[in-house]
Structures are given as structure tokens and as C-alpha cells.
């Protein structure tokens, strides 16, 4: 059985900027590192959801550049791929100038492999001294192939990232009492890592609040729950705008990390909960969110901020307020019965509104559960308990919403042609 320390190492990771453009830049930088000389061309093939999540999101350190072409061009010029999801910290004015020249020359091409249902990034960089290629599958940093001049130098097979996949699968198979027990096995180092990640996410949330219109920022003081949801909005808004703040991502998403951690830290302070209780509530939130991500997929037709982090947050709130396993299960079911179907239409500043929806819904679901109220098994898509409600959530997200995802991508493609 996975330990909580292993879980954190796989699912609670620092990232600079949105994880999808960072993933592309990491792949491009890795490919470029296999040859020398001036970059002359870059080719990217990716799955539809990577494309969707890079469509309009900002890139840190870039002077507010955004989108998949910029991420690909910039990534091919970044010198050190070992930085992984923090590669954008290496951007310089010279790199931006050279990236602009590549784009102006039409030397960067992006295509979508519509048959790819899992995360997939395949980047080839041509340089004066040769070429390199890097392929990532299933997880944002899971490189399965590196080529130099067409010859493999690293080849892990075309398999999924087993460590992360197995962690999520194991959590998804746990009952609610089992997942609560797992989340309370924290050692002191686990607690420190959780606290450090939450602090990063609180910092970008405070920064983001300062970026918002004064009328909106002032309204955050109206009541406690409104203040908490606006903090989540601020954090996501800043991150999607490309602000230079590292966040702690959860299950491959910084927005999930912000949505999972910021409300629990603020609500814990409001209610006077002990640090240790808040840490265990956050641990449970993360574990449930990762279980939900297993059912949804790494990238999904559904919004993971709402349908994974939001569901986890509802469970964490119940735990924070002293609820038992039955009430945690009820909160999960209440969320599934309420927010299932909230779509993902790409990473962008508008994701902040979905973060607010996740927070508001999570508090309602938790409050009802603590009062003994749950959506009954006879209603809609919910299961007989929280675990089975998540299974049904995955059925809707996977086969149930494939055509929805296709229409979203078609709309975005039409918009791109007009930009």
C-alpha cells in the first residue's frame, strides 16, 4: 500500500504557471537539449485537452504572452529541462525575441491527435547541429521517449506513468473510511510539506486579490464564505494570467491545489481549528481529489477544479468540523449530485469563477451532510455512497462527455481562426 509520503511526492508538486504549457515547454526544452546550434523549427503534436488547456492561458516571465504557440516556441529555447514544471523561470528577453522570430517565420507548428484520450505531448526540435524529440504521456513530467537525430536515447515504452497512475487507482478503490484512515497517517515531514504547499497557494491568492478591481476586492469582506471564495478566485486569476508565483499543484493541476488548500487554511483560522486538524483535513481533501482525478482522467471534459478539488474540499470541510465517515461520504455524494457536468473549456482567467463555484458548492454540500442531509440513491447519477458516486462521476466524464469535448474544441478552433 502506498504511504502518504509517497502520495505527496507524486501528487503535491510545485509548478510555475499553468501545468499544461509548462509540460509543453518541458518537452520542447528536453528535445532541444539533444542537439546544438540555432533552433530552426519546432513541431508539436498533442492530445486535444492539452491543446484546450494551452489555448488562452498566460505564460510566466513572458511579458504576458499566452497560448500554445508561444509555449512551444519559448520551450525550445529554454536551456535546462531539469527544471521540469518550473522551466519558465529561465525566460530572458533574448529568449522572447528569438521565440518571436520563430513564430514570425512560421517555424513553429502545432497539431492535435484527436485519437489521444490521455495526456500526450510529442515535440521535435530542429537545430542547426541536429534534431531532438521528446514524448510525454499520462502525466505532465512522464517522459517515455527521447530521440537524438531520430535514434532513441531514452525509451521507457509507451506506457502510462505507473507511479502516479497506481497511486490514484489505489485511492479510487478505497472506501471512505479507508481513505480517511490513510489521510490521518501523516508524519511530521508530511505535515511540513502540506503546510509549505498551502503557504505558496495562499501567497498567490493574496497577490491575485490585489490584481482585481477594487469594487470586487472590497466585497470579499462581506461575509466569511464570500471572502474565502474570492481568495480562490484571486489565486487562480493570478496563475492563469501568468504571474510569477510558484504554486503547489495537486493531481497535475495548480488550480486544484489552490482550491483544495486555500479554503481549508482560511476556514480553519475562522473556526479556531488546530493546525494538526487542518493538516489532516487538507490531507483528506488531497486524497479524495486524487481519487476523483483517477475517475475523471488526468485531463478531462469536466472541470477538475470543480469535480475533483471541489469534491475533495467538501470532504475536508466535514472532517475539519468533526464529521464522521458517513458524513464525509454524504458530502462527496452531495457534490457529485450537484456539480457533475461542469465542463472544462480550457485553462484561462475565467477558471477563477469555476474555482468560486467549487468552493461555494463544497461548503453547501458539507453543511447539508453535517445536518444529515444527502441526495438519495434513487436520484440521478449519485451512488449508494461517496465512493460509488465518484465511480458514476467518471462514467459521465469519460464515455458520457466525449462528444461535448469535441464541440468545445470545435468552438475554440473557430475562435482561433478569427483571432
C-alpha positions in Angstrom: 0.0 0.0 0.0 1.2 3.5 -0.8 2.4 5.7 2.0 1.2 9.2 2.4 4.8 10.4 1.9 4.8 8.6 -1.5 1.5 10.1 -2.3 2.7 13.6 -1.7 5.8 13.1 -3.8 3.6 12.1 -6.7 0.6 14.4 -6.4 1.6 17.5 -4.4 4.2 19.2 -6.7 5.4 22.8 -7.3 4.7 24.4 -10.6 5.2 27.8 -12.2 2.3 28.8 -14.3 -0.3 26.5 -15.8 0.9 22.9 -15.9 -0.1 22.3 -19.5 2.0 25.0 -21.2 4.8 24.1 -18.7 4.5 20.5 -19.8 4.9 21.5 -23.4 7.8 23.8 -22.6 9.5 20.9 -20.6 9.1 18.6 -23.6 10.4 21.2 -26.0 13.4 22.0 -23.8 14.2 18.3 -23.4 14.0 17.8 -27.2 16.2 20.8 -27.9 18.8 19.6 -25.4 19.6 16.7 -27.8 21.3 19.0 -30.4 23.3 22.1 -30.7 23.1 25.3 -32.7 20.3 27.8 -33.5 16.7 26.5 -33.4 15.3 26.4 -36.9 12.0 24.6 -36.4 9.7 23.1 -33.8 6.9 20.6 -34.3 4.4 19.7 -31.6 1.7 17.0 -31.6 -0.6 16.9 -28.6 -3.8 15.5 -27.3 -7.0 17.6 -27.6 -7.1 18.5 -23.9 -3.5 19.7 -23.7 -4.4 21.9 -26.7 -7.5 23.1 -25.0 -5.7 24.0 -21.7 -3.0 25.9 -23.5 -5.4 27.9 -25.8 -5.6 31.1 -23.8 -3.5 30.8 -20.6 -0.7 33.2 -19.7 3.0 32.3 -19.5 5.0 33.5 -16.6 8.1 35.7 -17.2 7.0 36.3 -20.8 5.6 39.8 -20.7 2.0 38.5 -20.8 2.4 36.2 -23.8 -0.1 33.4 -23.9 -1.1 30.3 -25.9 0.3 27.1 -27.2 2.4 28.5 -30.0 4.3 30.8 -27.5 4.7 28.0 -25.0 6.2 25.7 -27.7 8.5 28.4 -29.2 9.8 29.5 -25.8 10.2 26.0 -24.5 12.5 25.1 -27.4 14.9 27.9 -26.3 15.0 27.1 -22.6 18.4 25.7 -21.7 17.7 23.4 -18.7 14.9 20.9 -18.9 15.7 19.6 -15.4 13.6 22.4 -14.0 10.5 20.4 -15.3 7.3 22.4 -14.5 9.3 25.4 -13.4 11.1 25.8 -16.7 9.5 29.2 -17.5 11.7 30.7 -14.8 14.6 30.6 -17.3 12.9 33.0 -19.8 15.0 36.0 -20.7 14.4 39.0 -23.0 16.7 37.3 -25.6 14.7 34.1 -25.5 11.4 36.1 -26.1 13.0 37.9 -29.0 14.2 34.6 -30.6 10.8 33.0 -29.9 9.0 35.8 -31.6 11.3 35.4 -34.6 10.5 31.7 -34.8 6.8 32.5 -34.8 7.0 35.2 -37.3 8.9 32.9 -39.6 6.2 30.2 -39.3 8.8 27.8 -37.9 6.5 26.5 -35.1 3.7 24.1 -35.9 1.1 22.6 -33.6 -1.3 19.7 -34.5 -3.8 17.7 -32.5 -4.0 14.0 -32.4 -7.8 13.6 -31.9 -7.4 9.9 -31.1 -5.4 10.6 -27.9 -7.6 10.3 -24.8 -4.8 10.6 -22.3 -2.3 13.4 -21.8 0.1 13.3 -24.8 2.9 15.7 -25.9 5.3 14.8 -28.8 7.8 17.6 -29.6 10.6 17.6 -32.2 13.1 20.5 -32.3 15.3 21.0 -35.3 18.6 22.8 -34.7 21.5 23.7 -37.0 23.5 20.8 -35.4 20.8 18.1 -35.5 17.4 17.3 -34.0 15.8 16.1 -30.8 12.5 14.7 -29.9 10.7 14.2 -26.5 7.4 12.4 -25.8 5.4 12.7 -22.6 2.4 10.5 -21.8 -0.2 10.3 -19.0 1.5 12.6 -16.5 3.0 16.1 -17.1 6.6 15.1 -16.5 6.5 11.4 -17.5 8.9 11.2 -20.5 8.6 7.9 -22.3 10.9 8.7 -25.2 13.8 10.9 -26.1 15.5 10.8 -29.5 18.6 12.3 -30.9 18.7 12.6 -34.7 16.0 10.0 -34.9 17.7 7.5 -32.7 16.3 6.7 -29.2 18.5 7.6 -26.3 15.8 7.1 -23.6 12.9 4.8 -24.2 10.5 3.7 -21.4 7.9 2.2 -23.6 4.6 3.8 -24.4 3.1 3.1 -21.1 1.4 5.4 -18.5 3.3 6.9 -15.6 2.9 3.8 -13.3 3.7 5.5 -10.0 1.1 8.3 -10.4 -1.5 6.1 -12.1 -1.1 3.4 -9.4 -1.4 6.0 -6.6 -4.7 7.4 -8.0 -6.0 3.9 -8.7 -5.3 2.8 -5.2 -7.1 5.8 -3.7 -10.0 5.3 -6.0 -10.5 1.8 -4.8 -10.6 2.8 -1.1 -13.8 3.1 0.8 -14.5 6.4 2.5 -13.4 5.1 6.0 -10.2 3.7 4.4 -9.3 7.0 2.7 -9.9 8.9 5.9 -7.6 6.4 7.7 -5.0 6.9 5.0 -5.2 10.7 5.3 -4.5 10.5 9.1 -1.2 8.6 8.7 0.8 11.9 8.3 4.2 12.1 9.8 5.8 15.4 10.7 7.6 15.7 7.4 4.3 15.2 5.6 2.7 17.9 7.6 5.6 20.3 6.8 5.3 19.6 3.1 1.5 20.2 3.2 1.9 23.4 5.1 4.6 24.7 2.7 2.4 24.0 -0.3 -0.6 25.7 1.3 1.6 28.7 2.1 2.6 29.0 -1.6 -1.1 28.9 -2.6 -2.2 31.4 -0.1 0.6 33.8 -1.3 -0.6 33.8 -4.9 -4.2 34.2 -3.7 -3.3 37.3 -1.7 -1.4 38.6 -4.7 -4.3 37.9 -7.0 -6.8 39.7 -4.8 -4.6 42.8 -5.3 -4.9 42.4 -9.1 -8.7 42.6 -9.0 -11.0 45.6 -9.4 -11.3 47.5 -6.1 -15.1 47.0 -6.0 -14.7 43.2 -6.2 -11.8 43.1 -3.7 -13.7 45.1 -1.2 -16.7 42.8 -1.5 -14.6 39.9 -0.2 -15.1 41.3 3.3 -18.9 41.0 3.1 -19.0 37.6 4.8 -16.6 34.8 5.6 -17.5 32.4 2.9 -17.5 35.1 0.2 -14.0 36.2 1.4 -12.8 32.6 1.0 -14.2 32.0 -2.4 -12.8 35.4 -3.6 -9.3 34.3 -2.4 -9.6 31.2 -4.5 -10.6 33.3 -7.5 -7.7 35.6 -6.9 -5.2 32.8 -6.8 -6.5 31.2 -10.0 -6.8 34.6 -11.7 -3.2 35.4 -11.0 -1.9 31.9 -12.0 -3.9 31.9 -15.3 -2.6 35.4 -16.0 1.0 34.1 -15.8 2.1 35.8 -12.6 5.5 34.8 -11.3 4.3 32.7 -8.4 5.1 29.1 -7.8 2.0 27.1 -6.7 1.7 23.7 -5.2 -0.2 21.6 -7.7 -2.5 18.7 -6.9 -3.0 15.7 -9.2 -1.4 17.6 -12.0 -3.3 20.9 -11.6 -2.3 24.1 -9.8 -5.9 25.3 -9.8 -6.8 22.1 -7.9 -4.1 22.8 -5.4 -5.3 26.3 -4.8 -8.9 25.2 -4.5 -8.1 22.4 -2.1 -5.8 24.3 0.3 -6.7 27.9 0.5 -10.3 27.5 1.8 -9.2 25.0 4.4 -6.5 27.2 5.7 -8.8 30.2 5.9 -11.7 28.3 7.3 -9.5 26.6 9.9 -8.4 30.1 11.1 -12.1 31.2 11.2 -13.2 28.3 13.2 -10.2 28.1 15.5 -9.3 24.5 14.4 -5.9 23.3 15.4 -3.1 23.2 12.9 -3.0 19.4 13.1 -6.7 19.1 12.3 -6.4 21.5 9.4 -3.4 19.5 8.1 -5.4 16.2 8.3 -8.4 17.8 6.6 -6.1 19.0 3.8 -4.6 15.5 3.5 -8.1 14.1 3.1 -9.1 16.7 0.6 -6.0 15.9 -1.5 -6.6 12.2 -1.3 -10.3 12.4 -2.4 -9.4 14.9 -5.2 -6.8 12.4 -6.5 -9.3 9.6 -6.3 -11.7 11.7 -8.3 -9.0 12.5 -10.8 -8.5 8.8 -11.4 -12.1 8.5 -12.4 -12.1 11.7 -14.5 -8.7 11.2 -16.1 -5.6 13.4 -15.9 -7.2 15.8 -18.3 -11.0 15.7 -18.7 -14.0 17.0 -20.5 -15.1 18.0 -17.0 -13.6 20.8 -14.9 -11.2 19.1 -12.4 -11.2 22.2 -10.2 -14.9 21.7 -9.5 -15.3 17.9 -10.0 -12.1 16.8 -8.2 -10.8 19.5 -6.0 -14.3 20.8 -5.1 -15.4 17.3 -4.2 -12.3 16.8 -2.1 -12.8 20.1 -0.4 -16.3 19.1 0.7 -14.9 16.0 2.3 -12.2 18.1 4.0 -14.6 20.6 5.4 -16.7 17.9 7.0 -13.6 16.4 8.6 -12.4 19.8 9.8 -15.7 20.4 11.5 -15.7 17.0 13.3 -17.8 15.0 10.9 -17.6 11.2 10.8 -17.0 8.9 7.8 -20.7 8.7 6.9 -21.0 12.4 6.8 -17.8 12.7 4.6 -19.4 10.2 2.3 -22.6 12.2 2.2 -20.7 15.4 1.3 -19.0 13.6 -1.6 -22.4 12.4 -2.9 -23.9 15.8 -2.5 -21.2 17.3 -4.6 -21.5 14.7 -7.3 -25.2 15.2 -7.4 -24.7 19.0 -7.8 -21.7 19.8 -9.9 -21.3 16.8 -12.3 -21.1 18.0 -15.8 -19.4 21.4 -15.2 -17.2 21.4 -18.4 -13.6 22.2 -18.9 -13.3 24.7 -21.7 -9.5 25.3 -21.3 -7.2 27.0 -18.9 -7.8 30.7 -18.7 -8.6 33.5 -16.2 -12.3 32.5 -16.3 -11.3 29.4 -14.4 -11.3 31.6 -11.3 -15.1 31.7 -11.5 -15.3 27.9 -11.6 -13.0 27.9 -8.5 -15.5 30.1 -6.7 -18.3 27.7 -7.8 -16.3 24.7 -6.4 -15.8 26.5 -3.0 -19.4 27.6 -2.7 -20.8 24.2 -3.6 -18.4 22.4 -1.3 -19.5 24.4 1.7 -23.1 23.8 0.9 -22.5 20.0 0.4 -20.6 19.8 3.6 -23.2 21.8 5.6 -26.0 19.6 4.4 -24.0 16.4 5.1 -23.3 17.6 8.7 -27.0 18.1 9.1 -27.7 14.5 7.9 -29.0 15.5 4.5 -27.8 13.6 1.4 -29.1 13.3 -2.1 -30.8 9.8 -2.1 -29.5 6.9 -4.1 -32.7 6.9 -6.2 -31.8 10.4 -7.6 -29.9 10.9 -10.8 -26.2 9.9 -11.1 -25.3 9.5 -7.4 -24.2 6.2 -6.0 -25.1 4.4 -2.8 -22.1 6.1 -1.0 -19.4 8.6 -1.8 -17.0 6.0 -3.3 -19.6 4.8 -5.8 -20.7 8.3 -6.5 -17.2 9.0 -7.7 -17.4 5.9 -10.0 -20.5 7.3 -11.6 -18.9 10.7 -12.0 -16.1 9.0 -14.0 -18.7 7.3 -16.3 -20.2 10.7 -17.1 -16.7 12.4 -17.6 -15.3 9.6 -19.8 -17.6 8.0 -22.4 -20.5 10.3 -21.5 -18.9 13.6 -22.5 -16.7 12.7 -25.5 -19.0 14.5 -27.9 -19.2 17.5 -25.6 -15.4 17.8 -25.6 -15.4 17.7 -29.4 -17.8 20.6 -29.6 -15.8 22.6 -27.1 -12.7 22.1 -29.3 -14.5 23.0 -32.4 -15.7 26.3 -30.9 -12.2 27.1 -29.8 -10.8 26.3 -33.2 -13.3 28.6 -34.8 -12.4 31.4 -32.4 -8.7 30.9 -33.1 -9.3 31.4 -36.9 -10.8 34.8 -36.1 -8.0 36.0 -33.8 
